[in-house]
Amino acid sequence: MLKLLWTIMVVSAVLMIVLILMHSPKGDGIAGIGSAAQMFTSQKSAEKGLNKLTGIVALVFVVCVFILGFGLIH
C-alpha cells in the first residue's frame, strides 16, 4: 500500500509539472499595469478544463503528501 501511494504521488507530481507548464501566461508583468481591461477577459473552455484538471491533480498530490507525511499508512 505504501509503494502504491508513493507511485501515485510521484506520478501526480510529474503530471502537475506538465500541466502547469501547459498553461498560457496570464499577465504582461509590469507592462500590464495600465491595461486593466485585459484583466477581466473570460477564459476559453479549454483553459477552464486545464485549470480544473490541474486543481484535481494538485489535490491528489497534497492528499498523498499528508498521508505519507503524517504516517497514516504504515
C-alpha positions in Angstrom: 0.0 0.0 0.0 2.8 2.3 0.8 4.5 1.7 -2.5 1.3 2.4 -4.3 0.9 5.7 -2.5 4.4 6.7 -3.4 3.8 5.9 -7.0 0.6 7.9 -7.1 2.4 10.9 -5.5 5.3 10.8 -8.0 3.0 10.4 -11.0 0.8 13.3 -9.8 3.9 15.5 -9.2 5.2 14.9 -12.7 1.7 15.4 -14.2 1.3 18.6 -12.2 4.6 20.0 -13.5 3.5 19.2 -17.1 0.0 20.7 -16.6 1.4 23.9 -15.1 3.8 24.3 -18.0 0.9 23.9 -20.4 -0.9 27.0 -19.0 -0.7 30.1 -21.1 0.9 33.2 -19.4 -1.8 35.2 -17.7 -0.2 38.6 -17.3 2.2 41.0 -19.0 4.2 41.8 -15.9 4.7 45.5 -15.3 3.6 46.3 -18.8 0.1 45.1 -17.9 -0.5 47.7 -15.2 -2.1 50.2 -17.5 -4.3 47.8 -19.3 -7.0 46.9 -16.8 -9.4 45.9 -19.4 -7.5 42.8 -20.2 -7.7 41.6 -16.6 -11.4 40.8 -16.9 -11.5 38.8 -20.1 -13.1 35.4 -19.9 -11.1 32.2 -20.2 -11.6 29.8 -23.0 -13.3 26.4 -22.2 -10.0 24.5 -22.9 -8.2 26.6 -20.3 -11.0 26.2 -17.8 -10.7 22.4 -18.2 -6.9 22.7 -17.8 -7.4 24.7 -14.6 -9.8 22.1 -13.2 -7.5 19.2 -14.1 -4.5 21.0 -12.6 -6.5 21.5 -9.4 -7.6 17.9 -9.2 -4.0 16.6 -9.7 -2.7 19.1 -7.1 -5.4 17.9 -4.6 -4.3 14.3 -5.2 -0.7 15.2 -4.6 -1.4 17.2 -1.4 -3.5 14.3 0.0 -0.7 11.8 -0.7 1.8 14.1 0.9 -0.3 14.5 4.1 -1.0 10.7 4.3 2.7 9.9 3.9 3.9 12.8 6.0 1.8 12.1 9.0 2.4 8.3 8.7 -1.3 7.4 8.5 -0.3 4.3 6.5 2.5 2.0 7.7 
